Amino acid sequence: MGLPLAEIKTKGWEALVKELGYAGATKFILLYEPGEGDYTKNRKKLFEDLTIEKILKELKETK
């Protein structure tokens, strides 16, 4: 039957972050998102696993 949609979304996001980093993954998603809805509510779910340590690591790797 395949993966549940929630799992597909999670795995897809993780793959994008792995290949593009958080900033690149977010930019990619925004290319296809119509910009509707409540971003304040959605960002909590979108960035729930993001930590300061991950942000700092990403910044160091980008330099």
Rosetta constraint file for C-alpha pairs under 8 A:
AtomPair CA 3 CA 7 HARMONIC 6.28 0.50
AtomPair CA 3 CA 8 HARMONIC 6.25 0.50
AtomPair CA 4 CA 8 HARMONIC 6.35 0.50
AtomPair CA 5 CA 9 HARMONIC 6.11 0.50
AtomPair CA 6 CA 10 HARMONIC 6.24 0.50
AtomPair CA 7 CA 11 HARMONIC 6.01 0.50
AtomPair CA 8 CA 12 HARMONIC 5.86 0.50
AtomPair CA 9 CA 13 HARMONIC 6.12 0.50
AtomPair CA 10 CA 14 HARMONIC 6.19 0.50
AtomPair CA 11 CA 15 HARMONIC 6.11 0.50
AtomPair CA 12 CA 16 HARMONIC 6.21 0.50
AtomPair CA 13 CA 17 HARMONIC 6.15 0.50
AtomPair CA 13 CA 25 HARMONIC 7.38 0.50
AtomPair CA 14 CA 18 HARMONIC 6.07 0.50
AtomPair CA 15 CA 19 HARMONIC 6.26 0.50
AtomPair CA 16 CA 20 HARMONIC 5.63 0.50
AtomPair CA 16 CA 21 HARMONIC 7.07 0.50
AtomPair CA 16 CA 22 HARMONIC 7.97 0.50
AtomPair CA 16 CA 24 HARMONIC 7.89 0.50
AtomPair CA 16 CA 25 HARMONIC 5.18 0.50
AtomPair CA 17 CA 21 HARMONIC 4.34 0.50
AtomPair CA 17 CA 22 HARMONIC 5.16 0.50
AtomPair CA 17 CA 24 HARMONIC 7.38 0.50
AtomPair CA 17 CA 25 HARMONIC 5.38 0.50
AtomPair CA 20 CA 24 HARMONIC 4.80 0.50
AtomPair CA 20 CA 25 HARMONIC 5.48 0.50
AtomPair CA 21 CA 25 HARMONIC 5.94 0.50
AtomPair CA 21 CA 58 HARMONIC 6.95 0.50
AtomPair CA 22 CA 26 HARMONIC 6.05 0.50
AtomPair CA 22 CA 58 HARMONIC 7.72 0.50
AtomPair CA 23 CA 27 HARMONIC 6.21 0.50
AtomPair CA 24 CA 28 HARMONIC 6.12 0.50
AtomPair CA 25 CA 29 HARMONIC 6.23 0.50
AtomPair CA 26 CA 30 HARMONIC 6.16 0.50
AtomPair CA 27 CA 31 HARMONIC 6.46 0.50
AtomPair CA 28 CA 32 HARMONIC 7.25 0.50
AtomPair CA 29 CA 33 HARMONIC 6.17 0.50
AtomPair CA 30 CA 34 HARMONIC 7.70 0.50
AtomPair CA 30 CA 35 HARMONIC 7.64 0.50
AtomPair CA 38 CA 42 HARMONIC 6.20 0.50
AtomPair CA 39 CA 43 HARMONIC 5.68 0.50
AtomPair CA 40 CA 44 HARMONIC 6.95 0.50
AtomPair CA 41 CA 45 HARMONIC 7.31 0.50
AtomPair CA 42 CA 46 HARMONIC 6.14 0.50
AtomPair CA 43 CA 47 HARMONIC 5.79 0.50
AtomPair CA 43 CA 48 HARMONIC 7.85 0.50
AtomPair CA 44 CA 48 HARMONIC 5.54 0.50
AtomPair CA 50 CA 54 HARMONIC 6.35 0.50
AtomPair CA 50 CA 55 HARMONIC 7.29 0.50
AtomPair CA 51 CA 55 HARMONIC 6.35 0.50
AtomPair CA 52 CA 56 HARMONIC 6.09 0.50
AtomPair CA 53 CA 57 HARMONIC 6.09 0.50
AtomPair CA 54 CA 58 HARMONIC 6.08 0.50
AtomPair CA 55 CA 59 HARMONIC 6.21 0.50
AtomPair CA 56 CA 60 HARMONIC 6.19 0.50
AtomPair CA 57 CA 61 HARMONIC 6.16 0.50
AtomPair CA 58 CA 62 HARMONIC 6.15 0.50
AtomPair CA 59 CA 63 HARMONIC 6.50 0.50
